[in-house]
Amino acid sequence: MAETKQILDYTEDSIRSLDWREHIRLRPGMYIGKLGDGSAPDDGIYVLIKEVVDNCIDEHMMGHGKQIEITIEDKTVTVRDYGRGIPLGKVVDVVSKINTGAKYDSKAFQKSVGLNGVGTKAVNALSEYFKVESYRGGRTKVAEFNKGVLIKEHREKATEELNGTFVTFIPDDSVFKNYRFIHEYLDNLLWNYCYLNAGLTITFNGKRYVSKNGLLDLLKRKTNEDEIRYPIIHLKGEDIEVAITHNNDYGEDIFSFVNGQYTTQGGTHQQAFREAFVKTIREFFKKDYEAADVRQGIASAIAVRVQEPVFESQTKTKLGSLTTYEGGPTMRNFVIDFFSKELDNYLHRNAPIADAIKKKIEQSERERKELAGIKKLANERAKKANLHNKKLRDCRVHYNDEPPVKNKAEFNSLINKTTIFITEGDSASGSITKSRNVDTQAVFSLRGKPLNCFGLTKKVVYENEEFNLLQHALNIEEGLEDLRYKNIVIATDADVDGMHIRLLLMTFFLQFFPDLVKQQHVYILETPLFRVRNKQQTIYCYDEQEKQAAIKKLGNKPEITRFKGLGEISPEEFGKFIGDDMRVQPVIVEQGEHIQQLLEYFMGKNTMERQEFIINNLKVELDLVEEIASV
């Protein structure tokens, strides 16, 4: 009966046509991925900036404009390039009509980043204020918008400005709630643009970005000279560039790019690189090495340029399998042919580097064989534990799930929300478990403080039952390709013990799985320290300053609760702190940071440097009271 009613309710009135602006605002995830508050590098506010800058990069690639100027003041973003400028008669159309743009003409933009004419329209529709100014041949045209709606089109007039485009926008805070820009994420984005476009200069809030040596500079910045096993190999060909070295880290650190776009999820070009490197090494040494041994500890970057690349989503984070090089050979064959010639020639000409690669592979081989017996026993234990694993309360959707044939955009939006909370103790785990979203949020419960694994070998990951079960829960034993959760959130009490557990967990990830941190998968959950309420209103406060502001706002001696631990927050309340408005702090390792030195300082034996830091930064209660009073 109900089914019959649904059919009857499905009439002509049920069909609704949306204009371009309405569709983007109704389904923003289809155009910019997940929304977020700026705490993750792939949050929508960074995609908005990237979409505007991509247009400037395309101009530079076509030989127009060697400088881009970007500023962010509070929440206002401005981007100025010195390309050809938008044709003045099309200024409004280019930023407000879907499928309008020059990139459909392959002669004008042969190997462009953006191809579908959506980018700046999405920025326009998702901004509370958007202004575009075009300077062209001594004339200028300006148009202003509010959430994609044209509010003022200025008359064309004369100007002394150099040719180019000037875009100003403020992201809509009704779409991007409580957002903030983390400049370290933008720092990485802008450096990548410069590494891939030699001669381009970008300034961001006065800081200058420029690269002379492309991917060689990129890898120098991502690695440390005293930790790599041999000088960086830098190879360039027509429409392909690679940089390769090995260090002592576990796993693989591969940065891949297509037409200047950082493909964070890889794709056919990255897979081709991994295969081509192993194949060339095997053939050079005439030995059938295990692929994992060849790639263990690799740090590399690959950039390709192709006509009309096929990406798996509008955010262009993964190159699709349909992409070919110049419409001819597959991406796999193109990359393998390049490596079999150029890398093979390089190794023949540089015997010491070839010898260093061989030694690194053989070291990885020995370590793998030493671990083999332990891994077998540990994996058998983990398999039994998984049948009744009380530590893991899993979710239904996982980051490594195969996308369905239909609704790929919605599915990608869902898997980007997949999160595992690592908690300590039953009470905290219970609150999160009862209030979580069972589709996308999992909980892993620790038993007390984990082991300090600084300076230990990977053998400890298998010998320590808790670490081994965590490794299996994340599914990272063989690398990050099958990572089950996009976000790993450390959720501990905001006291001394909780801070110590955070440090121990971060040490575990940085020691054995540094790529998880480098690729921004690891976060710290922020939960309120105080609840301030009266009969009309409840305010949750994350620090002393917020508490004082809440007391002032509510007045008349409100009730104040200090949460000593996560377990004291009821499941009903906890649901508010792990939903759409969840506050997290990303764990960020500065580019070029010496991870081992960092761990030695914080987690090694009681060093003099650490003692001096504690003594010099020790604050007594009086200091804290004075700080709060001065705010």
C-alpha positions in Angstrom: 0.0 0.0 0.0 2.8 2.4 1.0 4.6 1.5 -2.2 1.5 2.3 -4.3 1.2 5.7 -2.5 4.8 6.5 -3.4 4.2 5.8 -7.0 1.1 7.9 -7.0 3.0 10.8 -5.3 5.6 10.7 -8.1 4.0 13.2 -10.6 5.0 16.0 -12.9 5.1 18.3 -9.9 7.9 16.1 -8.4 10.3 17.0 -11.2 12.3 20.1 -10.5 15.0 21.8 -12.6 17.8 23.6 -10.8 19.8 26.3 -12.4 23.6 26.1 -12.1 23.9 28.1 -8.9 21.1 26.2 -7.1 22.6 22.8 -8.1 26.1 23.7 -6.8 24.8 25.0 -3.5 22.5 22.0 -3.1 25.2 19.4 -4.0 28.5 21.2 -3.2 30.3 17.9 -2.6 30.0 17.0 -6.3 32.1 20.1 -7.2 34.5 20.7 -4.3 34.5 17.4 -2.4 33.9 17.6 1.3 33.0 20.9 3.0 34.9 20.9 6.3 36.1 23.7 8.5 39.6 23.9 7.1 41.2 21.4 9.5 41.9 19.0 6.6 44.0 19.9 3.5 41.2 18.7 1.1 38.5 20.7 2.8 36.4 22.8 0.4 37.8 26.2 1.3 41.2 25.2 -0.1 39.6 23.8 -3.2 38.0 27.2 -3.8 41.4 28.8 -3.7 42.9 26.1 -5.9 40.1 26.5 -8.5 40.9 30.2 -8.9 44.7 29.7 -8.9 44.4 26.8 -11.5 43.1 29.3 -14.0 46.2 31.5 -13.4 48.5 28.4 -13.7 46.8 27.6 -17.1 47.6 31.1 -18.3 51.2 30.7 -17.2 51.5 27.3 -18.9 50.4 28.9 -22.2 53.2 31.5 -21.8 51.2 34.4 -20.3 52.0 35.8 -16.9 55.0 34.8 -14.6 53.6 36.1 -11.4 50.6 35.4 -9.2 49.7 37.4 -6.0 47.5 35.9 -3.3 46.4 37.4 0.0 44.2 36.2 2.8 43.0 38.7 5.3 40.7 37.3 7.9 38.3 35.4 5.5 38.7 37.4 2.4 40.8 35.8 -0.4 42.3 37.8 -3.4 44.1 36.3 -6.4 45.8 38.4 -9.1 47.5 37.0 -12.2 49.1 38.8 -15.1 47.9 36.6 -17.9 45.8 37.7 -20.9 42.7 38.6 -18.8 39.2 37.3 -19.5 37.7 38.8 -22.7 35.8 41.8 -21.4 32.5 40.9 -23.1 32.5 37.5 -21.4 33.5 38.4 -17.8 30.0 37.6 -16.3 29.5 34.5 -18.4 32.9 32.9 -17.6 32.2 32.9 -13.8 28.4 32.3 -13.9 27.5 30.0 -16.8 28.3 26.3 -16.7 30.2 25.0 -19.7 31.5 28.4 -20.7 35.2 28.9 -21.0 38.2 28.7 -23.4 39.4 25.3 -22.2 37.1 23.5 -24.5 39.3 24.8 -27.3 42.4 22.5 -27.1 44.4 25.0 -29.1 44.0 27.7 -26.5 44.6 25.4 -23.5 46.3 22.2 -24.7 47.3 20.6 -21.4 45.3 22.5 -18.9 44.4 21.7 -15.3 40.7 22.5 -15.5 38.7 21.3 -18.4 35.1 21.3 -17.5 34.2 25.0 -17.1 33.0 24.5 -13.5 35.8 25.7 -11.2 35.2 29.5 -10.8 31.4 29.0 -11.1 31.6 26.8 -8.0 33.7 29.4 -6.2 31.2 32.1 -7.1 28.1 30.0 -6.1 29.7 29.1 -2.7 30.9 32.6 -1.8 28.9 35.1 0.2 30.8 37.7 -1.9 32.6 37.2 -5.2 34.1 39.9 -7.5 36.0 39.4 -10.7 38.0 42.1 -12.5 39.5 41.7 -15.9 42.2 43.9 -17.3 42.8 43.6 -21.0 44.4 46.0 -23.5 44.1 49.1 -21.3 40.4 48.4 -20.5 38.7 46.8 -17.5 35.4 45.2 -16.6 34.2 44.3 -13.1 31.3 42.1 -11.9 30.1 41.4 -8.3 28.1 38.5 -7.1 26.4 37.3 -3.9 26.1 33.4 -3.6 26.3 33.2 -7.4 23.7 35.9 -8.0 24.9 38.9 -10.0 24.5 42.1 -7.9 26.4 44.6 -10.0 27.9 44.6 -13.4 30.2 47.7 -13.8 30.6 49.5 -17.1 33.7 48.9 -19.1 36.3 51.6 -18.6 39.9 52.6 -19.2 42.7 51.4 -16.8 46.5 51.5 -16.4 46.6 48.1 -14.8 48.7 45.4 -16.6 46.7 42.6 -18.4 45.3 39.9 -16.1 42.5 38.9 -13.8 41.8 39.9 -10.2 39.4 37.7 -8.2 38.1 38.5 -4.7 35.9 36.1 -2.7 34.7 35.3 0.8 33.5 31.7 1.4 29.9 31.4 2.5 30.0 30.6 6.2 26.5 29.1 6.0 28.1 26.4 3.8 31.6 26.2 5.4 30.7 26.4 9.1 33.3 27.7 11.6 36.0 27.6 8.9 39.6 28.9 9.2 42.5 28.8 6.8 45.6 26.8 8.0 48.4 28.5 6.2 50.7 25.3 6.3 48.2 23.7 3.9 48.3 26.6 1.5 52.1 26.7 1.9 52.3 23.1 0.4 49.8 23.9 -2.3 51.7 27.0 -3.5 55.2 25.3 -3.4 53.8 22.5 -5.5 52.6 25.0 -8.1 56.1 26.4 -8.3 57.9 23.1 -8.4 55.8 22.2 -11.4 56.1 25.5 -13.2 59.7 26.6 -13.4 60.0 30.4 -13.6 56.7 31.1 -12.0 56.7 33.4 -8.9 53.9 33.3 -6.4 53.6 35.7 -3.4 51.2 34.8 -0.6 50.7 37.5 2.1 54.2 38.8 1.2 56.0 35.4 1.2 57.7 34.5 -2.1 57.5 31.1 -3.7 59.8 30.2 -6.7 61.6 27.1 -7.9 64.4 26.7 -10.5 64.8 23.0 -10.5 61.3 21.6 -10.4 60.8 18.2 -8.7 64.4 18.2 -7.6 63.6 21.1 -5.3 60.4 19.5 -4.2 62.1 16.3 -3.1 64.9 18.3 -1.4 62.3 20.1 0.6 60.4 16.9 1.5 63.5 15.0 2.6 66.6 15.6 4.7 70.0 15.5 3.2 71.5 13.6 6.1 68.7 11.0 6.0 68.6 10.0 2.3 70.7 7.0 1.1 72.0 8.6 -2.1 71.8 11.9 -4.0 68.4 12.5 -5.6 68.0 11.1 -9.1 66.3 13.8 -11.4 65.1 12.8 -14.8 63.1 14.9 -17.4 61.6 14.0 -20.7 58.9 15.3 -22.9 55.8 15.7 -20.7 57.3 13.7 -17.8 59.6 14.5 -14.9 60.6 12.3 -12.0 62.8 12.7 -8.8 63.8 9.6 -6.8 65.7 8.7 -3.7 65.5 6.3 -0.7 65.6 7.1 3.0 65.3 5.0 6.2 61.6 5.5 6.7 59.1 2.7 6.4 56.6 2.7 3.6 56.6 4.8 0.4 56.4 8.6 0.0 55.2 9.3 -3.6 54.1 12.7 -4.8 52.3 12.6 -8.1 51.0 15.3 -10.4 49.0 15.6 -13.6 49.1 18.9 -15.6 50.2 20.7 -12.4 47.5 19.1 -10.3 48.6 17.3 -7.1 46.8 13.9 -7.4 46.6 13.1 -3.7 44.9 9.8 -4.4 47.3 8.8 -7.1 45.8 7.1 -10.2 47.2 5.3 -13.3 50.3 7.5 -13.6 51.4 6.8 -10.0 50.7 3.1 -10.3 52.6 3.1 -13.5 55.6 4.8 -11.8 55.6 2.2 -9.0 55.5 -0.6 -11.5 58.1 0.9 -13.9 60.6 1.6 -11.1 60.5 -2.0 -9.9 60.7 -3.4 -13.4 63.7 -1.2 -14.3 65.5 -2.1 -11.1 64.9 -5.8 -11.6 66.2 -5.7 -15.2 69.2 -3.6 -14.3 70.4 -5.9 -11.5 69.1 -9.0 -13.3 67.5 -10.1 -10.1 63.8 -10.8 -9.2 63.6 -8.6 -6.1 60.3 -8.4 -4.2 58.5 -5.2 -5.2 58.0 -4.2 -1.6 61.7 -4.4 -0.9 62.5 -2.3 -4.0 60.1 0.5 -2.9 60.6 0.3 0.9 61.7 3.8 2.0 61.3 5.4 -1.4 60.8 9.1 -1.6 59.8 10.3 -5.1 57.8 12.6 -7.2 56.4 12.2 -10.7 54.7 14.8 -12.9 53.1 14.1 -16.3 51.3 16.3 -18.8 48.6 14.9 -21.0 45.9 16.2 -23.2 42.3 15.9 -21.8 43.1 13.8 -18.7 40.3 11.8 -17.2 39.9 12.4 -13.5 37.7 10.4 -11.2 36.1 13.5 -9.6 35.7 17.3 -10.1 38.4 17.8 -7.4 40.9 16.0 -9.6 42.6 14.0 -6.9 42.9 10.7 -8.8 43.8 10.1 -12.5 41.3 7.8 -14.2 42.2 4.6 -16.0 40.9 5.9 -19.4 43.8 8.5 -19.6 46.3 7.8 -22.4 49.3 9.8 -23.5 48.6 11.9 -26.6 45.7 9.6 -27.4 48.2 6.8 -28.2 49.9 4.5 -25.7 48.4 3.8 -22.2 49.8 5.8 -19.3 51.4 2.6 -18.0 53.3 2.0 -21.3 54.4 5.7 -21.6 55.9 5.7 -18.1 57.5 2.2 -18.4 59.1 3.2 -21.7 60.5 6.3 -20.1 62.0 4.5 -17.1 63.4 1.6 -19.1 65.5 4.0 -21.1 66.2 7.0 -18.9 66.6 5.4 -15.4 68.5 2.5 -16.9 71.0 4.9 -18.6 71.3 6.9 -15.4 72.2 3.8 -13.3 74.8 2.7 -15.8 76.4 6.1 -15.7 76.3 6.4 -11.9 77.6 3.2 -10.4 77.8 4.5 -6.8 74.1 5.4 -6.8 73.2 2.0 -8.3 75.2 0.3 -5.5 73.5 2.4 -2.8 70.1 1.4 -4.2 71.2 -2.3 -4.2 72.3 -2.1 -0.6 69.0 -0.5 0.5 67.0 -3.2 -1.3 69.0 -5.9 0.3 68.6 -4.3 3.7 64.8 -4.2 3.3 65.0 -7.9 2.1 66.8 -8.9 5.3 64.4 -7.0 7.6 61.4 -8.6 5.8 62.8 -12.1 6.3 63.6 -11.4 9.9 60.0 -10.3 10.5 58.5 -13.2 8.5 58.1 -15.6 11.4 56.9 -13.0 13.9 54.4 -11.6 11.4 52.9 -15.0 10.8 52.3 -15.6 14.5 51.1 -12.0 15.0 48.7 -12.1 12.0 47.2 -15.4 13.3 46.6 -13.8 16.7 45.1 -10.8 15.0 42.8 -12.9 12.8 41.5 -14.7 15.9 41.1 -11.4 17.8 39.2 -9.9 14.8 36.4 -12.5 15.3 35.7 -11.1 18.7 37.7 -7.9 18.8 36.4 -5.8 21.7 38.9 -3.1 20.9 37.4 -2.2 17.6 33.8 -1.0 17.1 33.8 -0.8 13.3 31.7 1.3 10.9 29.8 0.2 7.8 31.6 2.3 5.1 35.4 2.3 4.6 37.9 4.5 2.8 39.1 1.6 0.6 35.6 0.5 -0.5 35.1 0.1 -4.2 32.9 2.9 -5.5 29.5 2.0 -7.0 28.8 2.5 -10.7 26.3 5.2 -9.9 26.4 8.1 -7.5 30.2 8.2 -7.4 30.3 11.8 -6.2 28.0 11.0 -3.2 30.0 7.9 -2.4 33.3 9.8 -2.5 31.8 12.4 -0.1 30.8 9.6 2.2 34.2 7.8 2.3 35.9 11.1 2.9 34.1 11.2 6.2 35.3 7.8 7.4 36.9 8.2 10.8 38.4 6.0 13.5 38.6 7.4 17.0 41.5 6.0 19.1 40.4 6.3 22.7 41.7 5.2 26.1 39.6 3.4 28.6 36.1 2.0 28.6 34.2 5.1 29.7 35.5 7.3 26.9 35.0 4.6 24.3 31.5 4.0 25.6 30.5 7.7 25.2 31.9 7.9 21.6 30.5 4.5 20.6 27.0 5.4 21.7 27.0 8.8 20.0 29.0 8.1 16.8 27.6 7.7 13.2 27.7 4.0 12.7 28.0 4.4 8.9 31.3 6.3 8.9 32.8 6.4 12.4 34.7 3.6 14.1 36.2 3.4 17.6 39.4 1.7 18.7 39.9 1.4 22.5 43.4 1.3 24.1 44.1 -0.4 27.4 46.1 2.2 29.3 49.2 3.9 27.9 50.8 2.3 24.8 54.5 1.5 24.6 57.0 4.3 23.8 58.3 2.8 20.6 60.9 5.5 19.8 64.1 3.8 18.6 62.6 0.4 18.3 62.3 -1.6 15.1 59.1 -2.6 13.3 59.4 -5.9 15.1 57.6 -4.3 18.0 54.5 -3.6 15.9 54.0 -7.4 15.6 55.2 -8.3 19.1 52.9 -5.8 20.8 49.4 -7.0 20.6 47.8 -3.6 20.9 49.9 -2.1 18.1 49.4 -5.1 15.9 45.6 -4.9 16.3 45.7 -1.2 15.6 47.7 -1.8 12.4 45.2 -4.4 11.3 42.2 -2.1 12.1 43.8 0.6 9.9 44.8 -2.0 7.3 48.2 -0.4 6.7 50.6 -3.4 7.1 51.4 -3.3 3.3 51.1 0.4 2.9 48.4 3.1 2.7 46.7 2.0 -0.5 44.1 0.1 1.4 43.8 2.4 4.4 40.3 1.8 5.9 39.6 5.2 7.3 40.4 8.7 5.9 40.7 10.3 9.3 42.5 8.9 12.3 41.5 10.9 15.3 43.3 10.6 18.7 40.6 11.2 21.4 42.1 11.4 24.8 41.4 13.3 28.0 42.8 16.9 28.1 45.0 16.2 31.1 48.6 15.2 31.6 47.9 11.5 31.1 45.8 12.2 28.0 48.6 14.4 26.5 51.1 11.6 27.2 49.0 9.1 25.4 48.7 11.5 22.4 52.5 11.7 22.3 52.9 7.9 22.5 50.5 7.4 19.6 52.0 10.1 17.5 55.4 8.5 18.1 54.0 5.2 16.9 52.7 6.7 13.7 55.8 8.8 13.0 58.2 6.0 13.8 56.6 3.3 11.6 53.9 4.9 9.4 55.1 8.5 8.8 53.1 8.7 5.6 49.9 8.8 7.6 51.1 12.0 9.2 52.7 13.5 6.1 49.5 12.9 4.1 47.4 14.5 6.8 45.4 11.6 8.0 46.1 12.1 11.8 44.2 14.5 14.0 43.7 15.4 17.7 40.1 15.6 18.8 39.2 18.8 20.7 36.4 18.4 23.2 35.1 21.1 25.5 36.7 21.6 28.9 33.7 23.5 30.4 29.9 23.6 30.1 28.4 27.0 31.1 24.6 27.1 31.3 21.5 28.7 32.7 17.9 27.7 32.2 17.8 29.3 28.7 21.1 28.5 27.1 24.1 26.1 27.2 27.6 27.1 26.0 30.4 24.6 25.6 33.9 26.2 26.1 37.2 24.8 24.9 39.5 26.9 27.0 39.5 29.4 29.9 39.0 32.4 27.7 35.9 31.0 26.1 34.6 30.1 29.6 35.1 33.7 30.8 33.3 35.0 27.7 30.4 32.6 28.3 30.1 33.6 32.0 30.0 37.2 30.9 27.4 36.5 28.2 25.0 34.4 30.5 25.6 36.5 33.6 23.8 36.0 37.0 26.1 33.1 38.2 25.5 30.4 35.6 26.2 26.7 36.4 29.8 25.8 35.4 30.9 22.2 34.9 34.5 21.2 34.3 34.9 18.0 32.3 37.8 16.1 33.7 37.7 13.4 31.1 35.9 12.3 28.0 33.9 9.7 30.0 32.3 12.5 32.0 30.5 13.8 28.8 27.2 12.0 28.3 26.7 10.2 24.9 23.9 12.7 24.1 26.3 15.6 24.5 29.2 13.8 22.9 27.3 13.5 19.7 27.5 17.3 19.3 31.3 17.2 19.4 31.9 14.5 16.8 29.3 15.5 14.2 29.5 18.0 11.4 30.9 20.7 13.7 33.6 18.4 15.2 36.8 20.4 16.1 40.1 18.7 15.4 43.7 19.8 15.2 45.7 18.3 12.4 49.0 16.7 13.3 51.4 18.5 10.9 55.1 17.8 10.3 56.8 20.8 8.9 58.3 20.2 5.5 62.0 19.2 5.8 61.5 18.4 9.5 63.9 15.8 10.8 61.4 13.2 12.2 64.0 11.2 14.0 65.5 14.3 15.6 61.9 15.4 16.6 61.2 12.1 18.2 64.6 12.1 20.0 63.8 15.5 21.5 60.4 14.6 22.7 60.5 10.9 23.3 64.2 10.0 23.8 66.1 9.9 27.0 65.8 12.9 29.3 68.0 15.3 27.1 69.5 18.5 28.3 67.7 20.4 25.6 64.3 19.2 26.8 65.1 20.0 30.4 66.1 23.5 29.5 62.9 24.0 27.4 60.8 22.9 30.4 62.7 25.2 32.8 62.5 28.2 30.5 58.8 27.8 29.7 57.5 26.7 33.2 54.5 28.8 34.3 53.1 29.0 37.8 49.5 29.7 38.5 50.1 33.4 39.0 51.4 33.7 35.4 48.3 31.9 34.0 46.0 34.2 35.9 47.8 37.3 34.6 47.6 36.0 31.0 43.8 35.4 31.3 43.2 38.8 32.9 45.1 40.5 30.0 42.9 39.0 27.3 
